[in-house]
Amino acid sequence: MIPLREHRDLNMNRDFEHIVIGGGISGLGMAHYSARCGVSTLVLEGEERVGGCLNSRTFPDCGDFWTEAGSHTCFNSYGHLLEILRDLGLMERLTAKKGLSYRLWRGGERGSVLFALHPLELIRSLPRLFRNTKANKGVAEFFVAGLGRRNYQDLFGPAFRGVVCQEVDDFPADLLFRRKPKRKEVMRRFTFPGGLSDIPRAITGQDALKVRTGQRVSGVSCTDDGYRVRLANGESLGSRYLTLAVPPDAAAILVPEGLEELRDLVGGIGVAEIETVVVCIPAAALGHLPPLAGLIAVDDAFYSMVSRDYLPDERYRGFAFHFRPRTLDAKTRVERICRALGIAEERIAGMSRIPNRLPALRAGHPERVRKMDALLAGGRLALTGNWFLGVSIEDCLTRSHQECERLFPG
Ligand SMILES: Cc1cc2nc3c(=O)[nH]c(=O)nc-3n(C[C@H](O)[C@H](O)[C@H](O)COP(=O)(O)OP(=O)(O)OC[C@H]3O[C@@H](n4cnc5c(N)ncnc54)[C@H](O)[C@@H]3O)c2cc1C
C-alpha cells in the first residue's frame, strides 16, 4: 500500500500541482498514485463519464442489468490493480467469473473451437513456441512458427484478432500477452458486482483527488514553472506537473511546443476503431443457446463477441459484439447479431452502440517507447496509456506507476 502523505505546497500561480488529462484507467491510476504521494491532483476527462474502455453499460429499462461494452476481465496477475483495490478497500467485492468456453463463429454457424484445430501440426510446431523469442517479432511470425500455419489461420489468428479487435499479424508478439506474476491467493479471474466500472467509480470517489468530467482539453503550453492546460470551453488551468493519459492521436495534439520529436513519435502510433454493439436479451428467449464466454469470428464483420454469462442473471443475458469499422450499416449489424444469437430482432430488450478504440501497435514498438522515454527523462511531463507495455488494464497501471515514480521520486 502506498502511504498517504501530506499534500505538498501549492504555488499561488498554479491551480493544481499535477493535472492528469484523460480519465480512463491509465489516468485514474496515475492520479491515484500521485494523490497517495501527497500531490494535489486533478483529472480532466472529456466525456461525461470516467473509465474510458472500462464501461459497464447499464440498461435502465431492463432492471439495471449491465453488460461490459469494453474491458470485461481482470486476472490475479494484475498486481498493480490489486494494490489499488486494496488501497480502496475493494478486495471484499471481487466477484469470481464463471469459467466458460468460447465458441467459433464461421460460415454463419456456431461450432466448437476444437473443430478448427489441426493437432498434428500443433504437436510438430509446439517446441518452437517455447524455444523461440518473441522480441522484435510480429504475432503472425511468432505464432505461425509455434502453432502451425493452419492453426494460426483457422483458429489462433482469429482468436488474437478478437482480443485486440484489429488486424493482428504485425502486432508485437511480446506485447500481446505480457507475462505477469500471479497472486495465487486471489481468485484467477474476476469482475465486480456492478461490472468493471466499479473500479473507476471507486478511484474517483476518494477525497484525495479531484476529477472533472465533460472537460475536453484542446491544448497545452509550457510556462516558466510548468504547464497551462486549455479546455474546449475556454477555461485554462495551470500545473507544475502534467500527465497525458489519452489515446496516442489525442496525445500527439497535446504534446506542448518544443517537444516536436516526441510529438512525432507519439503521432506515429496508429489507432484501431471498433464499432461495439451491446445487446440485452431476455434469458427466456435464449433457451437454445447454452452459456458461453463468447464467439471468436473467422472472417466476419465482427471480430468477436463477449457474453456476460460469466455472471448469470435469471432475467437477462448480455452480449457485446465488436465490429470492424465501416463494414456494415446499423441495420445489417443488428441482423448479424440476431443471426449469431439465433433470435428475432423483436427479442432485443436493450441495445447500445459504443465507439471503442485501441492502439494499433506494430513490431518495433518497444524501440519507439525507449526513444519517447529518453525525451521525457528529467522533465515534468508524463505519458501513460495502453500504448506502452501492452493494452491490458495491468499494462496501463504498470506504466502509470513507473511514470509516477519518475515524476515524484521518494
Ligand atoms: C473491447 C475491449 C475489450 C477489452 N477487454 C479487456 C479485458 O478483458 N481485460 C483487460 O485487462 N483489458 C481489456 N481491454 C483493454 C483495456 O480496457 C484498455 O486498454 C484500457 O482500459 C485503456 O485505458 P486508458 O486509460 O489507457 O485509455 P482509455 O480507456 O481510452 O481512456 C482515455 C480517456 O481519455 C479521454 N480523452 C481523450 N481525449 C481527451 C481530451 N482531449 N481531453 C480530456 N479527455 C480526453 C477519453 O474520453 C477516455 O476516457 C479491452 C479493451 C477493449 C476496447
The ligand as a Gaussian input file, in Angstrom:
#p B3LYP/6-31G(d) Opt

LIG

0 1
 C      -13.495000      -4.132000     -26.385000
 C      -12.352000      -4.133000     -25.407000
 C      -12.178000      -5.214000     -24.541000
 C      -11.122000      -5.228000     -23.634000
 N      -11.005000      -6.254000     -22.723000
 C      -10.042000      -6.210000     -21.767000
 C      -10.029000      -7.166000     -20.720000
 O      -10.912000      -8.033000     -20.626000
 N       -9.020000      -7.096000     -19.792000
 C       -8.053000      -6.121000     -19.842000
 O       -7.156000      -6.125000     -18.997000
 N       -8.080000      -5.166000     -20.812000
 C       -9.059000      -5.179000     -21.757000
 N       -9.128000      -4.194000     -22.708000
 C       -8.074000      -3.164000     -22.747000
 C       -8.219000      -2.099000     -21.668000
 O       -9.550000      -1.988000     -21.243000
 C       -7.787000      -0.749000     -22.218000
 O       -6.544000      -0.838000     -22.881000
 C       -7.645000       0.282000     -21.081000
 O       -8.824000       0.350000     -20.324000
 C       -7.288000       1.635000     -21.687000
 O       -7.230000       2.595000     -20.665000
 P       -6.612000       4.038000     -20.936000
 O       -6.885000       4.861000     -19.765000
 O       -5.190000       3.897000     -21.373000
 O       -7.362000       4.585000     -22.226000
 P       -8.907000       4.896000     -22.407000
 O       -9.733000       3.938000     -21.666000
 O       -9.103000       5.033000     -23.882000
 O       -9.082000       6.322000     -21.696000
 C       -8.648000       7.508000     -22.282000
 C       -9.579000       8.619000     -21.782000
 O       -9.103000       9.867000     -22.258000
 C      -10.225000      10.675000     -22.571000
 N       -9.787000      11.733000     -23.501000
 C       -9.354000      11.592000     -24.780000
 N       -9.028000      12.798000     -25.299000
 C       -9.250000      13.712000     -24.310000
 C       -9.087000      15.129000     -24.227000
 N       -8.623000      15.863000     -25.256000
 N       -9.422000      15.758000     -23.051000
 C       -9.882000      15.035000     -21.982000
 N      -10.060000      13.696000     -22.022000
 C       -9.744000      13.038000     -23.172000
 C      -11.210000       9.692000     -23.196000
 O      -12.529000      10.196000     -23.161000
 C      -11.007000       8.465000     -22.299000
 O      -11.898000       8.443000     -21.210000
 C      -10.198000      -4.136000     -23.603000
 C      -10.381000      -3.046000     -24.456000
 C      -11.448000      -3.030000     -25.349000
 C      -11.661000      -1.827000     -26.232000

